[in-house]
Amino acid sequence: MELGNTLQNFAVLQRNSVNVSEHPFYGCSKNNGDVLMTVKNADGAIVNGLEKVVAGTAQSGKVNGVIKGLPTGGPYTITLQIAKTSEKVVFKDVLVGDLWLLAGQSNMADYGELPSLSEPDPMVHAYYMVNKWDIAQDPLHDTGRAVAPVHGGSPENLPKTAGGRGAGPGLAFALAMYKTTNIPQGVIACAHGGTTLQQWDPALKKQGGNSLYGAMYERLQELGGKVAGALWYQGCSDAGSDDKVDQYSVRTRKLFNAIRRDCNNADLPIVLVQLGAFVANPGDVNISQKRWLRVRCEQYKLSLKMKNTACVPAIDLDLSDQIHLSNRGVAILGQRLAYAMQSLREPEKYLPPIRVKSLRCTTDVATANAKVEITFDNVCGALHANGGNPCGFSLTKDGEYISDAINCRLNGNRATVLLKMPALFFNESYQVAYGGNLQPHANIVDQAGRSLPCFTMGGKKKPDNMTAFVTDALVSTASYGSEELADLNLPGDAEWDKLNFSKAAFSNVYLLCPPPEPGTDAKAPRKYYFCWQIELPEAMELKVMFGSDAPFALYCNRKELMRHFTTNPVVLDEFTDKLKLPAGRHEFTAVFASHGNRGWGICCRYVRLDGKFAPAVVPVDELE
């Protein structure tokens, strides 16, 4: 009697909901008849009720049956014999417990340096890529010896030793699960380095061992078709292009749904790892911090949106090269994966991964910069920094890294982050991020050793009835003469036509005053004219909000609105006036004194008083 890969020495059989085996087997035989099963425990004693029980049938050369009722535990010796014949097979060191799929790319496929920090345990077994069960030890993955053609290997090749690589999170995870549950564990090695979600597409299942998903599916079926859950660590290859990042969430959802479908468990727990740090080569134009941050954020969001899914951060873990976790890093990650998996299976006993609860932005009194208080859920104890000051937060704009945070203060489940930008401008275009660049120095964990997730969260949305600060304007060359407030008037048409205009520079909130022209006295009295237009689709009542750090006069359609003497610094929205304007374009002109070259510039924005959408500022190249 031969049963192929469906039952082997050292096999782990997945327990069912009442903690006994229900494992199908099939194969071939020379004889016909009932297949009788006898099971002995580690002491050689027959397991109660499992002596010569009918487990299946042999008919027309085929064998089919089920290993039923074997209690969780082991190791067991299972003897299967065709009744009234001498034809039998014996399997030793069989366990009944939990099985786990290990899938993804290189950081799941054991690329941490050796020696492994995870010591083998006889109650933790692995189904290796040669399609053989044995006691689990690193490396679990050896694609060079894999049976499935997609991996490009052969069981005849020598075992994996090249480069001293071989430590991965799968063994550390299984050991932690066994320590926590006292239930035997089995891991199924399926990962392959450098692979994309397209290569893991479930639509390729029919290709069998010639596709990654097909190879995983075939091996899953050989092992009974059921597992306790799955671990997924992938994303580096999909961070290489905008198209792949755009599809990352959709493709991952498709993959997870297919795994659950093919495991006949719509609630199968899945834990994915959030991308860790990456050290890019100088000048590598193919590496984008924005794309890496987007993938990290998509992974985090997936765990919040998909049922029975958890995301485990790796951003703070040690590397062994520019992208792969070290043997220490994968050992810690394995423990985090086990804790996250237990939070899905026993939520009443284990906290889910840390998640962002809320963000509140205030103004720092000393600097006027944005001080952002972030509150986290699911923190075990209190947050603290692993060595040194709390680090890992940064400021981003539309996903692009701008700068690290100035500092961070931790208090229980809250982090207060001081950003390098005025509080007034921290709106929806800007975000505070954790893990916001390729290799952040991130070191914040809770008392269970679990990292904060990588995420971005923006400031408050600008009210729809308020424009952004005017950025599109023209500015004249210097007009020399009096800077007295009373003399900041619009020139006549003839003088106006002689002025030369160019696009005004903009920085932060300022339309900047041009620097003195070469060869001129920087402190000579002079003034500049800033011009811009707004377009109203209908009649509106507006409030003009203006700021300046030098004397100015402001005109609308060449009629004076306001005139004030002021000096550094700018007070935003300091000067206001109300206007009722008909539909159409309206021109604003600010006459700005250089104030002895001490004036930096002006800022202006508008509020529509009826609460409807604010008017549009006309781009410079469309000015009439």
RAHUBEL-V834637 format. One line per field, one symbol per residue. ss: DSSP state (@ for helix, = for strand, . for the rest). psi: psi as a letter, one per 20 degrees, with the letter a starting at -180 (. if undefined). A space follows every 10 residues. Layout:
ss = ???
psi = ???
This chain:
ss = .=........ .====....= ========.. ..======== .....=.... ..=======. .========= =.======== ==.....=== ========== ====...... .==....... ...====... ..===..... ..@@@...@@ @......... .@@@===.@@ @@@@@@@@@@ @..======. .......... .@@@@@@@@@ .@@@@@@@@@ @@......== ===...@@@@ .@@@@@@@@@ @@@@@@@@@@ @@......== ===....... ........@@ @@@@@@@@@@ @@@@@...== ==......=. ....=.@@@@ @@@@@@@@@@ @@@@@..... ....====== ===.....== =======... ...==..... ..=====..= ====..==== =..======= ==@@@.=..= ====...... ...==..... =...====.= .....=.... ...===..== ....@@@... ..@@@@@@.. ===..==..= ==........ .....===== ======...= ========.. .=====..== ====...... ....====== =..======= ===....... ========.. .....==..@ @@..
psi = ppjcjhprqj qpppqaikkr qloqqqbrrh rqaqoppppq ahijqpppjl olqpiaqppl iqpqapnqjp qpbaqqpppp pppkrjorqp pqlpqpcpqp porbbhihkm jqqqqqjopq pijorqorij kqqrppqqph pnhijqgphh ikapiirqqp ipjkqiprig ghghghgghg hkpqqpqooi qpqjqrhhhj phijhiicij qggggggghg hhjijqrhaq ppoqhghiji qhghghiggg hggggghggg gijlnijppp pqpppbqpoq qpjoiipphg gghggghggg hghhhpqkpq ppqjhjqqqi biipqrhggh ggghhhgggg ghhhhmiihp prqpqpgrpp prppghijrp opoppqrkpo dqqrpnoaqp riqrprokip pgqqqgrppq ndkqpoppqm qqhhjnaiiq qpqpliagmq npkpraijkp qqqprqpraq ppqhjprrqp horqqrrqoq apjqhijmrp rrgghgiiqp qrpqqppeip oppqqqqpjr ohjpprrqop prqqppirqq pqppoqqqkr qrppqpljpp gqpqpraqrp opkhpqqqqo qrqaqppppp opqhlkkiph arqqrqppij iapqrqppqg ijp.
